[in-house]
Amino acid sequence: MLTATATRIERIDLPTGRVYRTPVGEFPSVNEILTATMPESERAGLDAWRARVGDEVVNQVREAAKARGTLVHQLVEFKIQTGETPEIPASVSNFWKALEDYLPTADQTFKVNHAVYGGERLALELPLYHAELAYGGTFDWCGDWRGDGQIWLMDFKTSHRSKGRADIQRHRVQLAAYGMAMESLLGITCDRYGIILSRPSGSPQQFFFSPGEMAEAQDLWLERLAEYRQLIG
């Protein structure tokens, strides 16, 4: 399975958040930047939840969600690379059942060839960075999603509950950041963007974004990035 450790981009988890050590510098992650610049309304909701259930419960729920997401991404990577169904742990079996039929194949997945990856790689769970804007991240998948020649950048998420478009604003901005870094580092311009949200029952939710929505998301990302730079001085 291809991992970030096989590249010249190293993901490092510090007490202050994740950073990416790249050939041109050490950069904060997209998620770290988005968390540090969380809108007041979102932060107020999180604070209210924490006050209601306590720090321990909040931390447990968030760590469980993080572990679930990491595991599902590993399974997705294996399935796309090999075409085989991996052994599915019981803890994520329902999420996997909902998601498996919606996954692209290796043939649909772009191949990228860049020195930072040590050669040719599938555009799948690969770290990248934007040298000029000084941030890093790891995108989920890039390829020809619908067989029509358009370049799609996709994100695979899990959630115990259904979500509306307003609930995934952060994910849309995250995708925009990855798209900008992909164009800067790899010279790939994405035509379309989407999120597949797997739930423990029912079909996954599919969110697809228009070019206009993503142009707005890019502007929002640049605003958050500027705010982050002000915060860290």
Phi and psi restraints in degrees (value plus and minus 20) as a CYANA .aco file:
   2 LEU   PHI     -94.5   -54.5
   2 LEU   PSI     112.7   152.7
   3 THR   PHI    -152.6  -112.6
   3 THR   PSI     147.3   187.3
   4 ALA   PHI     -84.6   -44.6
   4 ALA   PSI     -45.7    -5.7
   5 THR   PHI     -87.4   -47.4
   5 THR   PSI     -37.7     2.3
   6 ALA   PHI    -106.5   -66.5
   6 ALA   PSI     -16.2    23.8
   7 THR   PHI    -134.3   -94.3
   7 THR   PSI     158.4   198.4
   8 ARG   PHI    -111.5   -71.5
   8 ARG   PSI      -4.5    35.5
   9 ILE   PHI    -135.2   -95.2
   9 ILE   PSI     101.7   141.7
  10 GLU   PHI    -131.5   -91.5
  10 GLU   PSI     108.1   148.1
  11 ARG   PHI    -110.2   -70.2
  11 ARG   PSI     107.5   147.5
  12 ILE   PHI    -146.5  -106.5
  12 ILE   PSI     104.1   144.1
  13 ASP   PHI    -116.3   -76.3
  13 ASP   PSI      94.9   134.9
  14 LEU   PHI    -129.5   -89.5
  14 LEU   PSI     143.5   183.5
  15 PRO   PHI     -76.2   -36.2
  15 PRO   PSI     -47.6    -7.6
  16 THR   PHI    -108.2   -68.2
  16 THR   PSI     -24.0    16.0
  17 GLY   PHI     109.0   149.0
  17 GLY   PSI     156.3   196.3
  18 ARG   PHI    -103.2   -63.2
  18 ARG   PSI     118.4   158.4
  19 VAL   PHI    -146.6  -106.6
  19 VAL   PSI     140.6   180.6
  20 TYR   PHI    -136.6   -96.6
  20 TYR   PSI     100.1   140.1
  21 ARG   PHI    -112.0   -72.0
  21 ARG   PSI      95.6   135.6
  22 THR   PHI    -139.3   -99.3
  22 THR   PSI     151.6   191.6
  23 PRO   PHI     -83.6   -43.6
  23 PRO   PSI     -35.3     4.7
  24 VAL   PHI    -137.3   -97.3
  24 VAL   PSI      -9.4    30.6
  25 GLY   PHI     124.1   164.1
  25 GLY   PSI     155.2   195.2
  26 GLU   PHI    -127.1   -87.1
  26 GLU   PSI     102.1   142.1
  27 PHE   PHI    -143.1  -103.1
  27 PHE   PSI     127.5   167.5
  28 PRO   PHI     -89.1   -49.1
  28 PRO   PSI     135.4   175.4
  29 SER   PHI    -100.5   -60.5
  29 SER   PSI     139.1   179.1
  30 VAL   PHI     -77.3   -37.3
  30 VAL   PSI     -65.2   -25.2
  31 ASN   PHI     -84.2   -44.2
  31 ASN   PSI     -58.2   -18.2
  32 GLU   PHI     -82.2   -42.2
  32 GLU   PSI     -62.2   -22.2
  33 ILE   PHI     -85.8   -45.8
  33 ILE   PSI     -63.1   -23.1
  34 LEU   PHI     -86.6   -46.6
  34 LEU   PSI     -56.4   -16.4
  35 THR   PHI     -88.4   -48.4
  35 THR   PSI     -63.3   -23.3
  36 ALA   PHI     -85.6   -45.6
  36 ALA   PSI     -46.9    -6.9
  37 THR   PHI    -131.2   -91.2
  37 THR   PSI       7.3    47.3
  38 MET   PHI     -75.3   -35.3
  38 MET   PSI     112.4   152.4
  39 PRO   PHI     -77.9   -37.9
  39 PRO   PSI     130.2   170.2
  40 GLU   PHI     -79.0   -39.0
  40 GLU   PSI     -58.3   -18.3
  41 SER   PHI     -83.6   -43.6
  41 SER   PSI     -60.6   -20.6
  42 GLU   PHI     -88.2   -48.2
  42 GLU   PSI     -61.2   -21.2
  43 ARG   PHI     -86.5   -46.5
  43 ARG   PSI     -57.2   -17.2
  44 ALA   PHI     -84.4   -44.4
  44 ALA   PSI     -59.9   -19.9
  45 GLY   PHI     -83.4   -43.4
  45 GLY   PSI     -60.9   -20.9
  46 LEU   PHI     -86.0   -46.0
  46 LEU   PSI     -61.5   -21.5
  47 ASP   PHI     -84.3   -44.3
  47 ASP   PSI     -59.0   -19.0
  48 ALA   PHI     -85.5   -45.5
  48 ALA   PSI     -61.8   -21.8
  49 TRP   PHI     -82.5   -42.5
  49 TRP   PSI     -63.1   -23.1
  50 ARG   PHI     -83.5   -43.5
  50 ARG   PSI     -60.0   -20.0
  51 ALA   PHI     -86.9   -46.9
  51 ALA   PSI     -52.6   -12.6
  52 ARG   PHI     -96.1   -56.1
  52 ARG   PSI     -62.0   -22.0
  53 VAL   PHI    -131.2   -91.2
  53 VAL   PSI     -35.3     4.7
  54 GLY   PHI      77.1   117.1
  54 GLY   PSI     135.9   175.9
  55 ASP   PHI     -80.1   -40.1
  55 ASP   PSI     -61.0   -21.0
  56 GLU   PHI     -81.9   -41.9
  56 GLU   PSI     -65.6   -25.6
  57 VAL   PHI     -85.5   -45.5
  57 VAL   PSI     -64.8   -24.8
  58 VAL   PHI     -78.4   -38.4
  58 VAL   PSI     -66.4   -26.4
  59 ASN   PHI     -84.8   -44.8
  59 ASN   PSI     -59.0   -19.0
  60 GLN   PHI     -83.7   -43.7
  60 GLN   PSI     -65.0   -25.0
  61 VAL   PHI     -83.9   -43.9
  61 VAL   PSI     -63.3   -23.3
  62 ARG   PHI     -88.5   -48.5
  62 ARG   PSI     -59.6   -19.6
  63 GLU   PHI     -86.9   -46.9
  63 GLU   PSI     -58.2   -18.2
  64 ALA   PHI     -84.3   -44.3
  64 ALA   PSI     -62.2   -22.2
  65 ALA   PHI     -84.7   -44.7
  65 ALA   PSI     -59.9   -19.9
  66 LYS   PHI     -84.0   -44.0
  66 LYS   PSI     -65.1   -25.1
  67 ALA   PHI     -84.2   -44.2
  67 ALA   PSI     -60.4   -20.4
  68 ARG   PHI     -82.8   -42.8
  68 ARG   PSI     -65.4   -25.4
  69 GLY   PHI     -82.2   -42.2
  69 GLY   PSI     -62.4   -22.4
  70 THR   PHI     -81.9   -41.9
  70 THR   PSI     -64.6   -24.6
  71 LEU   PHI     -84.1   -44.1
  71 LEU   PSI     -65.8   -25.8
  72 VAL   PHI     -82.3   -42.3
  72 VAL   PSI     -58.9   -18.9
  73 HIS   PHI     -84.4   -44.4
  73 HIS   PSI     -57.3   -17.3
  74 GLN   PHI     -84.0   -44.0
  74 GLN   PSI     -60.6   -20.6
  75 LEU   PHI     -86.8   -46.8
  75 LEU   PSI     -61.7   -21.7
  76 VAL   PHI     -80.7   -40.7
  76 VAL   PSI     -64.8   -24.8
  77 GLU   PHI     -80.3   -40.3
  77 GLU   PSI     -65.4   -25.4
  78 PHE   PHI     -82.3   -42.3
  78 PHE   PSI     -66.3   -26.3
  79 LYS   PHI     -81.7   -41.7
  79 LYS   PSI     -65.7   -25.7
  80 ILE   PHI     -88.2   -48.2
  80 ILE   PSI     -61.4   -21.4
  81 GLN   PHI     -86.2   -46.2
  81 GLN   PSI     -63.9   -23.9
  82 THR   PHI    -121.5   -81.5
  82 THR   PSI     -42.5    -2.5
  83 GLY   PHI      57.5    97.5
  83 GLY   PSI     -17.7    22.3
  84 GLU   PHI    -124.5   -84.5
  84 GLU   PSI     130.8   170.8
  85 THR   PHI    -105.5   -65.5
  85 THR   PSI     102.0   142.0
  86 PRO   PHI     -95.0   -55.0
  86 PRO   PSI     150.5   190.5
  87 GLU   PHI     -90.8   -50.8
  87 GLU   PSI     104.9   144.9
  88 ILE   PHI    -121.3   -81.3
  88 ILE   PSI      98.2   138.2
  89 PRO   PHI     -82.5   -42.5
  89 PRO   PSI     126.8   166.8
  90 ALA   PHI     -78.9   -38.9
  90 ALA   PSI     -50.8   -10.8
  91 SER   PHI     -84.0   -44.0
  91 SER   PSI     -41.7    -1.7
  92 VAL   PHI    -146.3  -106.3
  92 VAL   PSI      -8.1    31.9
  93 SER   PHI     -80.3   -40.3
  93 SER   PSI     -60.8   -20.8
  94 ASN   PHI     -87.7   -47.7
  94 ASN   PSI     -58.4   -18.4
  95 PHE   PHI     -84.3   -44.3
  95 PHE   PSI     -60.1   -20.1
  96 TRP   PHI     -86.8   -46.8
  96 TRP   PSI     -63.3   -23.3
  97 LYS   PHI     -77.6   -37.6
  97 LYS   PSI     -58.4   -18.4
  98 ALA   PHI     -91.9   -51.9
  98 ALA   PSI     -47.7    -7.7
  99 LEU   PHI    -116.3   -76.3
  99 LEU   PSI     -52.3   -12.3
 100 GLU   PHI     -73.9   -33.9
 100 GLU   PSI     -64.7   -24.7
 101 ASP   PHI     -90.6   -50.6
 101 ASP   PSI     -29.8    10.2
 102 TYR   PHI    -120.4   -80.4
 102 TYR   PSI     -19.3    20.7
 103 LEU   PHI    -100.2   -60.2
 103 LEU   PSI     123.2   163.2
 104 PRO   PHI     -94.7   -54.7
 104 PRO   PSI     151.5   191.5
 105 THR   PHI    -122.0   -82.0
 105 THR   PSI     151.4   191.4
 106 ALA   PHI     -83.1   -43.1
 106 ALA   PSI     -54.0   -14.0
 107 ASP   PHI     -85.7   -45.7
 107 ASP   PSI     -49.1    -9.1
 108 GLN   PHI    -101.1   -61.1
 108 GLN   PSI     -34.6     5.4
 109 THR   PHI    -106.8   -66.8
 109 THR   PSI     111.8   151.8
 110 PHE   PHI     -86.2   -46.2
 110 PHE   PSI     134.3   174.3
 111 LYS   PHI    -130.0   -90.0
 111 LYS   PSI     114.8   154.8
 112 VAL   PHI    -137.6   -97.6
 112 VAL   PSI     124.4   164.4
 113 ASN   PHI    -149.0  -109.0
 113 ASN   PSI      87.7   127.7
 114 HIS   PHI    -166.9  -126.9
 114 HIS   PSI     124.4   164.4
 115 ALA   PHI     -78.0   -38.0
 115 ALA   PSI     -50.9   -10.9
 116 VAL   PHI     -86.6   -46.6
 116 VAL   PSI     -41.5    -1.5
 117 TYR   PHI    -119.9   -79.9
 117 TYR   PSI     -18.5    21.5
 118 GLY   PHI      51.3    91.3
 118 GLY   PSI       4.3    44.3
 119 GLY   PHI     109.9   149.9
 119 GLY   PSI    -178.5  -138.5
 120 GLU   PHI    -100.3   -60.3
 120 GLU   PSI     114.9   154.9
 121 ARG   PHI    -157.4  -117.4
 121 ARG   PSI     132.7   172.7
 122 LEU   PHI     -88.7   -48.7
 122 LEU   PSI     122.4   162.4
 123 ALA   PHI     -98.7   -58.7
 123 ALA   PSI      52.2    92.2
 124 LEU   PHI    -167.7  -127.7
 124 LEU   PSI      97.8   137.8
 125 GLU   PHI      30.9    70.9
 125 GLU   PSI      30.7    70.7
 126 LEU   PHI    -130.3   -90.3
 126 LEU   PSI     117.4   157.4
 127 PRO   PHI     -96.7   -56.7
 127 PRO   PSI     133.6   173.6
 128 LEU   PHI    -174.7  -134.7
 128 LEU   PSI     154.3   194.3
 129 TYR   PHI    -172.8  -132.8
 129 TYR   PSI     141.6   181.6
 130 HIS   PHI    -134.2   -94.2
 130 HIS   PSI      88.3   128.3
 131 ALA   PHI     -84.8   -44.8
 131 ALA   PSI     -61.9   -21.9
 132 GLU   PHI     -91.0   -51.0
 132 GLU   PSI     -61.6   -21.6
 133 LEU   PHI    -111.0   -71.0
 133 LEU   PSI     -26.6    13.4
 134 ALA   PHI      41.2    81.2
 134 ALA   PSI      39.8    79.8
 135 TYR   PHI    -169.1  -129.1
 135 TYR   PSI     142.0   182.0
 136 GLY   PHI    -153.2  -113.2
 136 GLY   PSI     147.4   187.4
 137 GLY   PHI    -194.0  -154.0
 137 GLY   PSI     157.0   197.0
 138 THR   PHI    -149.7  -109.7
 138 THR   PSI      98.6   138.6
 139 PHE   PHI    -109.8   -69.8
 139 PHE   PSI     136.4   176.4
 140 ASP   PHI    -102.1   -62.1
 140 ASP   PSI     -72.8   -32.8
 141 TRP   PHI    -180.1  -140.1
 141 TRP   PSI     124.0   164.0
 142 CYS   PHI    -160.7  -120.7
 142 CYS   PSI     112.8   152.8
 143 GLY   PHI     154.9   194.9
 143 GLY   PSI    -183.7  -143.7
 144 ASP   PHI    -113.7   -73.7
 144 ASP   PSI      65.5   105.5
 145 TRP   PHI     -81.3   -41.3
 145 TRP   PSI     -61.1   -21.1
 146 ARG   PHI    -132.6   -92.6
 146 ARG   PSI     -12.3    27.7
 147 GLY   PHI      49.8    89.8
 147 GLY   PSI       2.9    42.9
 148 ASP   PHI    -132.4   -92.4
 148 ASP   PSI      -8.1    31.9
 149 GLY   PHI      65.4   105.4
 149 GLY   PSI     -26.5    13.5
 150 GLN   PHI    -100.1   -60.1
 150 GLN   PSI     124.8   164.8
 151 ILE   PHI    -111.0   -71.0
 151 ILE   PSI      98.2   138.2
 152 TRP   PHI    -127.6   -87.6
 152 TRP   PSI     119.2   159.2
 153 LEU   PHI    -132.4   -92.4
 153 LEU   PSI      98.3   138.3
 154 MET   PHI    -139.1   -99.1
 154 MET   PSI     129.6   169.6
 155 ASP   PHI    -145.7  -105.7
 155 ASP   PSI     116.7   156.7
 156 PHE   PHI    -129.3   -89.3
 156 PHE   PSI     101.5   141.5
 157 LYS   PHI    -142.6  -102.6
 157 LYS   PSI     141.6   181.6
 158 THR   PHI    -146.9  -106.9
 158 THR   PSI     129.6   169.6
 159 SER   PHI    -178.9  -138.9
 159 SER   PSI     125.5   165.5
 160 HIS   PHI     -98.0   -58.0
 160 HIS   PSI     -34.1     5.9
 161 ARG   PHI    -151.9  -111.9
 161 ARG   PSI     139.5   179.5
 162 SER   PHI     -90.3   -50.3
 162 SER   PSI     133.6   173.6
 163 LYS   PHI    -153.0  -113.0
 163 LYS   PSI     132.0   172.0
 164 GLY   PHI    -118.6   -78.6
 164 GLY   PSI     154.1   194.1
 165 ARG   PHI     -82.0   -42.0
 165 ARG   PSI     -51.9   -11.9
 166 ALA   PHI     -86.4   -46.4
 166 ALA   PSI     -46.3    -6.3
 167 ASP   PHI     -97.0   -57.0
 167 ASP   PSI     -36.2     3.8
 168 ILE   PHI    -132.5   -92.5
 168 ILE   PSI       3.4    43.4
 169 GLN   PHI     -75.5   -35.5
 169 GLN   PSI     -65.0   -25.0
 170 ARG   PHI     -80.5   -40.5
 170 ARG   PSI     -61.3   -21.3
 171 HIS   PHI     -86.0   -46.0
 171 HIS   PSI     -55.9   -15.9
 172 ARG   PHI     -86.0   -46.0
 172 ARG   PSI     -62.7   -22.7
 173 VAL   PHI     -85.5   -45.5
 173 VAL   PSI     -58.3   -18.3
 174 GLN   PHI     -79.7   -39.7
 174 GLN   PSI     -66.2   -26.2
 175 LEU   PHI     -80.1   -40.1
 175 LEU   PSI     -60.8   -20.8
 176 ALA   PHI     -81.2   -41.2
 176 ALA   PSI     -61.4   -21.4
 177 ALA   PHI     -82.6   -42.6
 177 ALA   PSI     -62.7   -22.7
 178 TYR   PHI     -85.1   -45.1
 178 TYR   PSI     -60.6   -20.6
 179 GLY   PHI     -81.8   -41.8
 179 GLY   PSI     -60.3   -20.3
 180 MET   PHI     -86.6   -46.6
 180 MET   PSI     -60.6   -20.6
 181 ALA   PHI     -87.8   -47.8
 181 ALA   PSI     -56.9   -16.9
 182 MET   PHI     -83.0   -43.0
 182 MET   PSI     -62.5   -22.5
 183 GLU   PHI     -86.6   -46.6
 183 GLU   PSI     -60.1   -20.1
 184 SER   PHI     -87.9   -47.9
 184 SER   PSI     -65.9   -25.9
 185 LEU   PHI    -104.8   -64.8
 185 LEU   PSI     -63.1   -23.1
 186 LEU   PHI    -128.1   -88.1
 186 LEU   PSI     -30.2     9.8
 187 GLY   PHI      53.0    93.0
 187 GLY   PSI       0.2    40.2
 188 ILE   PHI    -121.5   -81.5
 188 ILE   PSI     101.9   141.9
 189 THR   PHI    -121.6   -81.6
 189 THR   PSI      98.9   138.9
 190 CYS   PHI    -101.3   -61.3
 190 CYS   PSI     117.0   157.0
 191 ASP   PHI    -106.1   -66.1
 191 ASP   PSI     -59.8   -19.8
 192 ARG   PHI    -157.1  -117.1
 192 ARG   PSI     138.2   178.2
 193 TYR   PHI    -155.4  -115.4
 193 TYR   PSI     127.4   167.4
 194 GLY   PHI    -176.3  -136.3
 194 GLY   PSI     140.8   180.8
 195 ILE   PHI    -149.1  -109.1
 195 ILE   PSI     111.3   151.3
 196 ILE   PHI    -128.1   -88.1
 196 ILE   PSI      95.7   135.7
 197 LEU   PHI    -127.0   -87.0
 197 LEU   PSI      89.9   129.9
 198 SER   PHI    -109.5   -69.5
 198 SER   PSI     113.4   153.4
 199 ARG   PHI    -137.3   -97.3
 199 ARG   PSI     141.5   181.5
 200 PRO   PHI     -89.6   -49.6
 200 PRO   PSI     -28.9    11.1
 201 SER   PHI    -167.8  -127.8
 201 SER   PSI     128.4   168.4
 202 GLY   PHI      61.6   101.6
 202 GLY   PSI     155.4   195.4
 203 SER   PHI     -93.4   -53.4
 203 SER   PSI     133.8   173.8
 204 PRO   PHI     -83.3   -43.3
 204 PRO   PSI     131.0   171.0
 205 GLN   PHI    -101.5   -61.5
 205 GLN   PSI     120.4   160.4
 206 GLN   PHI    -139.2   -99.2
 206 GLN   PSI     104.4   144.4
 207 PHE   PHI    -138.0   -98.0
 207 PHE   PSI      99.6   139.6
 208 PHE   PHI    -137.3   -97.3
 208 PHE   PSI     120.2   160.2
 209 PHE   PHI    -136.2   -96.2
 209 PHE   PSI     117.0   157.0
 210 SER   PHI     -95.1   -55.1
 210 SER   PSI     142.1   182.1
 211 PRO   PHI     -75.3   -35.3
 211 PRO   PSI     -57.1   -17.1
 212 GLY   PHI     -85.1   -45.1
 212 GLY   PSI     -61.4   -21.4
 213 GLU   PHI     -83.5   -43.5
 213 GLU   PSI     -57.2   -17.2
 214 MET   PHI     -97.2   -57.2
 214 MET   PSI     -50.6   -10.6
 215 ALA   PHI     -83.3   -43.3
 215 ALA   PSI     -61.2   -21.2
 216 GLU   PHI     -83.4   -43.4
 216 GLU   PSI     -61.3   -21.3
 217 ALA   PHI     -85.0   -45.0
 217 ALA   PSI     -56.2   -16.2
 218 GLN   PHI     -84.0   -44.0
 218 GLN   PSI     -61.7   -21.7
 219 ASP   PHI     -82.3   -42.3
 219 ASP   PSI     -62.3   -22.3
 220 LEU   PHI     -82.4   -42.4
 220 LEU   PSI     -59.8   -19.8
 221 TRP   PHI     -84.0   -44.0
 221 TRP   PSI     -63.0   -23.0
 222 LEU   PHI     -83.5   -43.5
 222 LEU   PSI     -55.4   -15.4
 223 GLU   PHI     -85.6   -45.6
 223 GLU   PSI     -64.2   -24.2
 224 ARG   PHI     -85.6   -45.6
 224 ARG   PSI     -57.2   -17.2
 225 LEU   PHI     -85.2   -45.2
 225 LEU   PSI     -62.2   -22.2
 226 ALA   PHI     -84.9   -44.9
 226 ALA   PSI     -60.0   -20.0
 227 GLU   PHI     -83.5   -43.5
 227 GLU   PSI     -60.1   -20.1
 228 TYR   PHI     -82.5   -42.5
 228 TYR   PSI     -62.4   -22.4
 229 ARG   PHI     -83.6   -43.6
 229 ARG   PSI     -55.4   -15.4
 230 GLN   PHI     -86.5   -46.5
 230 GLN   PSI     -59.4   -19.4
 231 LEU   PHI     -83.2   -43.2
 231 LEU   PSI     -61.0   -21.0
 232 ILE   PHI    -109.6   -69.6
 232 ILE   PSI     -23.7    16.3
